Amino acid sequence: MRIGLFIPCFIDLFYRDVGIATLELLERLGHAVDYPADQTCCGQPMGNAGFVAECRAVEALFVRNFDEYDAIVCPSASCVHHVRHKSALPDAIRARTFELVEFLHDVIGVDALPPAFFPHRVTLHNSCTALRSLDHEPAPELNVPFFSKPRALLARVGGLEIVETERADECCGFGGTFSVSEAAVSARMGQDKATRQAASGAEYVVSADMSCLMHQGGSAARHGIDMRYVHIAQILNTKAVDA
């Protein structure tokens, strides 16, 4: 399977270790992974702000970059949600664009994961998009049997203990442009989230969405909360020598 690795703008600019961990993990699974060097934004910020023409222009570049691949894998639920459900991209490209957790769980299969080791207490943050668009876990308002794709992956990591955060399914307040248009509300939601995470006894917060972790990490730092924030790719790619 030829995989095109799609790295969101903010990961490319601020969290390159997440992109590297995603690449290394996919290669450890035996896949040929390419990183199209002239890739840019998927168009989500422009689309959310109503700039349709600008959004369509970057979507056209997305097609040129990724049309040849069997699968397009991205370590961001929100970006994949835009590509799959909000963009004007061709159906074939939208259908083969996957967020990392769903690709590992649904396409590759949990049992295929290479050994990982992370001897720490972690608490899980599922972004609103991961819950309601990509089905990482059932959204709390749905009366359906519980499942958890990220927990199934993390269960294969040696030494890792998951602890629970109170009201973990609540939004952290980021919400993309919401954090700009409603800055005060967003900041308080982030503070509340980080405070509850610290009360869980976790050493790390793990998520499939680095944008949420960026917001939560900033809130924690601002209020003197000692917490570390990591993308799930970084944990799944952790060997014993790294932990």
C-alpha positions in Angstrom: 0.0 0.0 0.0 1.4 3.4 -1.0 0.6 6.0 1.6 0.7 9.7 1.2 1.4 11.4 4.5 -0.6 14.6 5.0 0.7 16.8 7.8 -1.5 19.7 8.9 -0.1 23.2 8.9 0.2 23.6 12.7 1.9 20.3 13.1 4.4 21.2 10.4 5.1 24.6 12.0 4.9 23.8 15.7 4.9 20.0 16.4 7.2 18.4 13.8 8.0 15.5 16.2 4.3 14.4 15.8 4.8 14.3 12.0 8.0 12.4 12.4 6.4 9.9 14.8 3.6 9.3 12.4 6.0 8.6 9.5 8.2 6.3 11.6 5.2 4.4 12.9 3.8 3.8 9.4 7.2 2.7 8.1 7.6 0.3 11.0 4.4 -1.3 9.9 6.0 -2.0 6.6 4.4 0.6 4.4 6.0 2.8 1.7 5.2 6.4 2.8 5.7 9.5 0.8 5.6 13.1 2.0 4.6 15.3 -1.0 6.9 18.3 -0.4 4.6 21.0 -1.9 1.5 20.1 0.2 -0.2 23.0 2.0 -3.3 23.5 4.2 -6.3 21.3 3.5 -8.5 24.5 3.4 -10.3 24.0 6.8 -9.6 27.5 8.2 -10.7 29.3 5.0 -13.7 27.1 4.7 -14.8 27.6 8.3 -14.4 31.4 7.9 -16.5 31.5 4.7 -13.7 32.1 2.2 -14.9 29.5 -0.3 -12.8 30.5 -3.3 -9.6 30.4 -1.3 -10.6 27.0 0.2 -11.2 25.5 -3.3 -7.8 26.7 -4.5 -5.9 24.8 -1.8 -8.2 21.8 -2.3 -7.1 21.7 -6.0 -3.5 21.5 -4.8 -4.5 18.7 -2.4 -5.7 16.7 -5.4 -2.5 17.3 -7.3 -0.4 16.2 -4.3 -2.3 13.1 -3.2 -4.3 11.7 -6.1 -1.8 8.9 -6.9 -1.8 7.3 -3.4 -3.7 4.2 -2.2 -4.3 5.9 1.2 -3.9 9.4 2.6 -3.1 9.4 6.3 -3.2 12.4 8.5 -2.5 12.8 12.3 -5.5 15.2 12.8 -9.2 14.4 13.2 -10.3 17.9 12.4 -8.4 18.1 9.1 -9.6 14.7 8.0 -13.2 15.8 8.9 -12.8 18.8 6.6 -11.4 16.7 3.8 -14.0 14.0 4.1 -17.2 15.9 5.0 -16.8 19.6 4.2 -14.6 19.8 1.1 -15.4 19.7 -2.6 -12.7 17.2 -3.2 -13.4 14.2 -5.5 -15.3 11.3 -3.8 -12.4 8.9 -4.4 -9.9 11.1 -2.6 -12.3 11.8 0.3 -13.0 8.0 0.7 -9.3 7.1 1.0 -8.3 9.9 3.4 -7.9 8.5 7.0 -7.0 10.0 10.4 -4.2 8.0 12.0 -6.1 6.3 14.7 -8.9 5.0 12.4 -6.3 3.9 9.8 -4.4 1.9 12.4 -7.6 0.5 14.0 -9.9 0.0 11.1 -7.6 -0.5 8.1 -4.3 -2.0 9.4 -5.7 -3.7 12.5 -4.7 -3.4 16.2 -2.8 -6.7 16.3 -0.4 -5.5 13.6 1.0 -2.7 15.8 4.8 -2.9 16.6 5.7 -3.1 20.3 5.7 0.2 22.2 6.6 1.0 25.8 5.5 4.1 27.8 5.5 3.6 31.6 3.4 6.5 32.6 -0.1 7.5 33.7 -2.0 9.1 30.9 -5.5 10.5 30.5 -7.3 10.5 27.1 -8.7 13.6 25.4 -11.1 12.9 22.4 -11.7 15.9 20.4 -15.3 16.8 19.5 -14.5 15.9 15.8 -13.0 12.6 16.8 -16.1 11.7 18.7 -18.8 13.0 16.4 -17.3 12.7 12.9 -14.7 9.9 13.0 -16.2 7.6 15.7 -13.2 7.2 17.9 -15.6 6.6 20.8 -19.4 7.0 20.9 -20.5 10.6 21.4 -21.9 10.9 25.0 -25.4 11.8 23.8 -25.8 8.5 21.9 -27.2 5.5 23.7 -25.0 2.9 22.1 -22.6 0.3 23.4 -19.2 1.7 24.4 -16.1 1.2 22.2 -12.8 3.1 22.0 -10.4 3.0 19.1 -7.6 5.0 20.8 -8.0 2.9 24.0 -7.6 -0.3 22.0 -4.4 1.0 20.5 -3.0 2.3 23.8 -3.8 -1.0 25.5 -1.0 -2.5 23.5 1.6 -0.1 24.9 3.6 -1.7 27.7 3.7 0.1 31.1 1.0 2.6 30.2 -1.9 3.2 32.6 -5.0 5.1 31.6 -6.6 7.3 34.3 -9.9 9.0 33.9 -10.6 12.8 33.7 -13.9 14.0 35.1 -16.2 15.2 32.3 -13.6 14.1 29.8 -16.0 14.3 26.8 -16.5 18.1 27.2 -15.0 20.4 24.6 -11.7 21.9 25.7 -12.6 25.3 24.2 -10.3 25.4 21.2 -12.7 24.9 18.3 -10.4 26.6 15.7 -11.7 30.1 15.0 -14.0 29.8 18.1 -10.9 30.4 20.2 -10.4 33.8 18.4 -14.1 34.9 18.1 -14.9 33.8 21.7 -11.5 34.2 23.3 -12.7 34.6 26.9 -15.1 31.6 26.8 -12.4 29.5 25.1 -9.8 30.4 27.7 -12.0 29.5 30.6 -13.0 26.2 29.0 -9.3 25.4 28.5 -8.6 26.3 32.1 -11.4 24.0 33.4 -10.2 21.2 31.2 -6.6 21.4 32.3 -7.6 21.6 36.0 -9.7 18.5 35.7 -6.9 16.7 33.9 -4.4 17.5 36.7 -6.9 16.2 39.3 -7.0 12.8 37.5 -3.4 12.1 38.6 -2.2 11.8 35.0 1.3 12.7 34.0 0.4 13.1 30.3 -2.7 14.0 28.3 -2.8 12.1 25.0 -5.0 12.9 22.0 -5.3 12.4 18.3 -5.7 16.1 17.8 -2.7 18.3 18.4 -4.8 21.4 18.0 -6.7 20.6 21.1 -3.5 19.8 23.0 -2.0 23.1 21.9 -4.9 24.9 23.5 -4.9 22.8 26.6 -1.1 23.0 27.0 -1.3 26.8 26.8 -4.0 26.9 29.4 -2.1 24.6 31.7 1.1 26.7 31.4 -0.7 30.0 32.0 -2.3 28.7 35.2 0.8 26.9 36.5 -0.6 23.4 36.0 2.1 20.7 35.7 1.0 18.5 32.8 2.5 17.2 29.6 0.6 16.9 26.3 1.5 14.3 23.6 0.0 13.1 20.4 -1.0 9.4 20.3 1.5 8.8 17.5 4.3 9.7 19.8 3.2 7.1 22.4 2.6 4.4 19.8 6.0 5.0 18.3 7.8 4.9 21.6 10.3 2.1 22.0 11.6 1.0 25.5 14.9 2.8 24.9 13.0 6.1 24.4 10.6 5.9 27.4 
